[in-house]
Structure formats: C-alpha cells, structure tokens
Amino acid sequence: MASFLAISAIICVLIATVATIVAFSTPNWIEFEGNGDMLCNCHHCDCGLWLHCTGGSLTDTGNLDNCKWFFGDEFFIERSLPDWFKAVQGLMSCALASTMLALMIGLFSLCCSCRSCNPNMAAGAFANLTFLLLAISVILFGVQAHRIHFAEVLLEQGSNAPVYGWSFWVATGACLMSLLSSLLYFCVGRKEDYY
C-alpha cells in the first residue's frame, strides 16, 4: 500500500504535468495591445510559444480561426523569433518530456515494489529536472520580455505595454508544483531506503 506521502507526490506531479501541457500549448504567454516592436510579428494579439492569436485570444472566440502557427508559411514567424525565445521553446519542450517521465515513473512506483531499486528517487530526479527547466524558461522569458518589450505584470490604465498572459503564470505554477513534487518524492525515497 502506498503511503500518504507517495500519493501526495503523485498528485503534485500530475498537477505539474497538466499545468506544463497547458502552458506549453496555449497562446497566452504575453498579450500585446498596441503598436510597436512585437515579439510574434503581430499587433493586438496573444502570443504563445507556438502560435499567436490576433484580435483577442482563443478564449474570446472559442476556435483557432484567428490564430497563426509559427511553423506556417514556410516557418516565416519561427525564423524571425529571437534566439532567447527559441531557447524558451526548447526548454519547455524538455520540461514537458521530463514531467511526463516523472509521472510515468511515479505511477509505476505505486503499483510495483522493487527491492533492488527505488523508483521514487528516479521520479524525484525527473521532477527536479522539470523544476529546473521550467524555472530557467520562465525566468528567461520573463526577464527578456520585460527588458526588450517592456512587459508588465498588471496593465496600467491607459498603457499599451504588453502584459504577461495566464499561460506564463500557469508555467510558473507548474514550476512550483514540480519543486514540491520533487521534494515529496525525495522524502518518500529516503523513507523507503530505511525500511
């Protein structure tokens, strides 16, 4: 029977995995309202890691008709993105793979008791790797978007500055949940080492 700590760890890694998938795939990392030097080659749009939606976000219309993929038009938008943005895309891709591995190993550790190995430590290592990848990508995106595009946390009245979107904050929450799940898995792994 799995302990309360192991169940808590798997719930945390499940939440981190879902949050990473949502942040990875939604077009709401930064919201541009006005004209100027835009990150995704668009004005008045919501920009994500892989697509941007003009004239409002996906939540306004409920479909992808007003969205444009970065890989369309022979990679026109993807080629024009800065290197730091491509690094965030790569880091988030690796974080997604890492959190999926942590989830699979964590689920495996619930139904299997291995005497010669400790799958909880492996799940904790992948959750910790996910935390590091997410932390670096969120910090890199946050700093560069603020430094280059003057992104703000909250939109001030009368301001046309871009604002961090909810996908950015979901990625931040996934980062914190990955840290918590890695700590829980390391505690479970250390506890099982003594039995």
PyMOL commands that set and color helices and strands:
alter all, ss='L'
color gray80, all
select helices_A, chain A and resi 4-25+58-61+72-80+83-111+119-149+166-193
alter helices_A, ss='H'
color red, helices_A
select strands_A, chain A and resi 30-32+45-47+51-54+67-69+163-164
alter strands_A, ss='S'
color yellow, strands_A
deselect
rebuild
show_as cartoon
